[in-house]
């Protein structure tokens, strides 16, 4: 008889995956980590019983959180990834030859080691790329004490605000992240599914509205993140970046010669078109 793995992230609602084979089930120094195989979604990773990624649809999430800001900006060379221990975000960023350096800050080294062993389908050879620097530490301390070259793009690819990730949704953390950005840089956040996680997006945008000249979110539909489209927070002080034309995006994508399964110029522009229930969260200053 097959085991079922259930996600209990939302009050009054859960979803489940049938585990054909459990590859690893361990408790690290920070969290409970499980990787298993599912007939429909392939390899699946849960952390603290919350879905993190699946082999089948990870490309939608990782292409959305990376290529949209990179192509919008047009001159990204240095990237900071907070979290992202599965390597999927780094793998997408590294597809751009223009990228000179990525710093990936992960608190739990076990996530990286497990991903390199069991989730090569997602991280591929990202961790062997010489442009990638892995730093194992608390991201709060990293950004607070950072004094190196500024980053053109910061991606907070964190888990939901439970356990060790709670502080990664705080105002002080966002302020420290902004201080690590180059002029015209972009800060991107993972903000859950607004239909079920309204507070998560509201809290981020409340801070972004104070910190950045241009703050909003964009959305993508990712099958295994149930409850509607997922939101990605967007913050920058360069007002024209979000208005980059579709033709410019198309030409940048064409010149990059990167072949993608989800991202394209049409989706890029449409991702900022929000349904009213999400749009209201971006413009309501009182929350």
C-alpha positions in Angstrom: 0.0 0.0 0.0 1.3 3.4 -1.0 1.8 6.2 1.5 0.2 9.6 1.2 2.0 12.8 2.0 -0.2 15.7 3.1 0.5 19.4 3.1 -1.2 21.1 6.0 -0.2 24.7 5.3 -3.7 26.2 5.2 -6.3 26.3 8.0 -9.2 24.0 7.1 -7.7 22.8 3.8 -5.0 20.4 2.8 -3.7 18.6 -0.3 -1.9 15.3 -0.7 0.5 13.4 -2.9 0.8 9.6 -3.2 4.3 8.6 -2.4 5.3 5.7 -4.7 8.8 5.7 -3.1 10.2 7.7 -0.3 13.8 8.6 -1.2 14.8 10.3 2.1 13.0 11.4 5.3 15.2 13.2 7.8 15.2 15.9 10.4 18.0 18.4 9.9 19.2 20.9 12.5 16.5 23.2 11.2 13.6 21.4 9.7 12.0 18.1 8.6 12.9 17.2 5.0 11.3 14.6 2.8 11.9 13.7 -0.9 9.7 11.1 -2.6 8.5 10.0 -6.0 5.0 10.6 -7.2 3.5 9.1 -10.4 2.2 12.4 -11.7 4.7 15.0 -10.5 7.9 13.0 -10.3 10.3 13.8 -7.5 8.7 16.0 -4.8 10.3 17.8 -1.9 8.5 18.7 1.4 9.9 20.8 4.2 8.1 20.7 7.5 5.2 19.0 5.6 4.9 22.0 3.2 5.4 21.5 -0.5 8.6 23.1 -1.8 9.0 21.9 -5.4 8.2 19.1 -7.8 10.0 17.8 -10.8 7.0 18.2 -13.1 6.2 21.9 -12.6 9.3 23.5 -11.0 10.2 25.2 -14.2 7.1 27.4 -14.0 8.1 28.7 -10.5 11.8 29.0 -11.2 11.5 30.6 -14.6 9.0 33.1 -13.2 11.1 34.2 -10.2 14.3 34.6 -12.3 13.9 35.5 -15.9 11.2 38.1 -15.5 13.3 40.5 -13.4 16.5 39.7 -15.4 15.0 40.5 -18.8 13.1 43.5 -17.4 16.3 44.9 -16.0 18.5 44.1 -19.0 21.9 44.5 -17.3 21.9 42.0 -14.4 25.4 40.8 -13.6 25.4 40.1 -9.9 22.6 38.2 -8.2 21.9 37.3 -4.5 19.6 34.3 -3.9 18.2 33.9 -0.4 17.2 30.3 0.2 16.8 28.3 -2.9 18.7 25.3 -1.6 17.1 23.1 -4.2 19.3 24.9 -6.8 16.4 25.6 -9.2 16.6 29.4 -9.0 20.4 29.4 -9.4 20.1 27.0 -12.4 17.8 29.4 -14.2 19.9 32.5 -13.5 23.0 30.7 -14.7 21.5 30.2 -18.1 22.3 33.9 -18.7 25.9 34.3 -20.0 25.7 37.9 -18.8 25.7 36.7 -15.2 29.1 37.2 -13.6 28.4 36.1 -10.0 25.6 34.6 -7.9 25.7 34.3 -4.1 23.3 31.7 -2.7 22.7 32.1 1.0 21.1 29.0 2.6 20.7 28.3 6.3 20.5 24.5 6.0 23.3 22.8 4.1 21.5 19.5 4.2 18.9 20.9 1.7 21.7 21.5 -0.8 23.3 18.1 -0.3 19.9 16.3 -0.6 19.1 18.3 -3.7 22.4 17.5 -5.4 21.8 13.8 -4.7 18.1 13.4 -5.4 17.0 16.5 -7.3 19.5 16.8 -10.1 16.5 17.0 -12.4 16.0 20.5 -10.9 19.4 21.9 -9.9 21.3 20.1 -12.8 25.0 21.3 -12.6 24.3 24.7 -10.9 26.3 23.9 -7.8 29.3 23.1 -9.9 29.2 26.4 -11.8 32.2 28.6 -10.9 30.0 31.7 -11.0 28.0 30.4 -8.0 29.2 31.0 -4.5 27.3 29.1 -1.7 27.2 30.7 1.7 25.8 28.6 4.6 24.5 31.0 7.2 21.4 32.9 8.4 20.4 35.3 5.7 19.5 37.9 8.2 23.1 38.2 9.4 24.4 38.0 5.8 22.5 41.0 4.5 22.8 43.0 7.7 26.6 42.7 7.7 27.1 42.7 4.0 29.8 45.2 2.7 30.7 43.8 -0.7 29.8 44.8 -4.2 26.1 45.6 -4.6 23.7 43.2 -6.3 21.6 44.0 -9.4 19.0 41.5 -8.4 18.0 39.9 -5.1 15.7 36.9 -5.1 14.2 35.8 -1.8 13.4 32.2 -2.7 12.3 31.2 0.8 9.9 28.8 2.3 6.6 30.1 3.7 6.8 32.3 6.9 7.0 29.4 9.3 10.1 28.0 11.1 13.5 29.5 10.2 11.9 31.5 7.3 9.7 33.7 9.5 12.3 36.5 9.8 12.7 36.6 6.0 9.4 38.4 5.8 10.2 41.1 8.3 10.6 44.8 7.6 14.1 45.0 9.0 15.2 42.1 6.7 13.7 43.9 3.6 15.5 47.1 4.6 18.8 45.3 4.8 18.2 43.6 1.5 17.6 47.0 -0.2 20.8 48.2 1.2 22.6 45.4 -0.7 21.0 46.5 -4.0 22.8 48.4 -6.7 21.2 51.6 -8.0 18.2 50.5 -10.1 18.3 47.0 -8.7 15.3 44.8 -8.2 14.1 42.8 -5.1 11.9 39.8 -5.8 10.1 37.8 -3.2 8.1 34.6 -3.0 4.7 35.5 -1.5 2.6 32.5 -1.6 -1.0 32.1 -3.0 -2.9 35.3 -2.2 -6.3 33.6 -2.2 -5.2 31.6 0.8 -2.3 33.6 2.1 -3.5 37.2 1.9 -1.5 38.3 5.0 1.8 37.1 3.6 1.5 39.3 0.5 0.0 42.2 2.4 2.8 42.4 4.9 5.5 42.3 2.2 3.8 45.0 0.1 3.2 47.2 3.1 7.0 47.4 3.5 7.7 47.6 -0.2 5.4 50.6 -0.6 7.6 52.5 1.9 10.9 51.3 0.6 10.6 51.5 -3.2 9.4 53.9 -5.8 7.8 51.1 -7.7 6.2 48.2 -5.7 3.7 45.6 -6.7 3.6 41.9 -7.4 3.2 39.7 -10.5 1.6 36.3 -10.7 2.1 32.8 -12.2 -0.1 29.7 -12.1 1.8 26.7 -10.7 -0.3 23.5 -10.5 1.1 22.1 -7.3 0.7 25.4 -5.3 -3.0 25.1 -5.0 -5.4 27.9 -4.3 -4.9 30.1 -7.3 -2.0 32.0 -8.8 1.2 32.5 -6.8 2.4 36.0 -6.2 6.0 37.3 -6.5 6.7 40.6 -4.8 8.4 43.3 -6.9 10.4 46.3 -5.6 12.7 48.7 -7.4 13.4 52.4 -7.4 13.8 52.5 -11.2 10.3 53.3 -12.4 10.8 52.4 -16.1 11.9 48.8 -15.4 8.4 47.4 -15.0 7.4 49.3 -18.2 10.0 47.7 -20.4 8.2 47.1 -23.7 7.2 43.7 -24.9 9.4 44.2 -28.0 12.4 44.9 -25.9 11.7 41.8 -23.8 11.3 39.7 -26.9 14.6 41.0 -28.4 16.5 40.4 -25.2 15.1 36.8 -24.9 15.9 36.2 -28.6 19.5 37.5 -28.2 20.0 35.4 -25.1 19.3 32.2 -27.1 17.8 30.7 -23.9 15.1 28.0 -24.6 12.4 28.1 -21.9 9.3 26.1 -21.3 7.2 28.7 -19.5 8.6 32.2 -19.8 8.0 34.4 -22.9 7.6 38.1 -23.7 3.7 37.9 -23.8 3.6 36.2 -20.4 6.1 38.7 -19.0 3.8 41.6 -19.7 0.6 39.8 -18.7 2.1 38.7 -15.3 1.6 42.2 -13.9 -2.1 42.2 -14.9 -3.8 41.3 -11.6 -7.3 40.2 -10.7 -9.1 42.6 -8.5 -8.7 40.6 -5.3 -5.0 40.7 -5.7 -4.8 44.2 -7.2 -6.6 45.5 -4.1 -3.8 44.2 -1.9 -1.2 46.1 -3.8 -2.9 49.5 -3.7 -4.5 49.4 -0.2 -2.1 51.4 1.9 -3.9 50.5 5.2 -4.1 46.7 4.7 
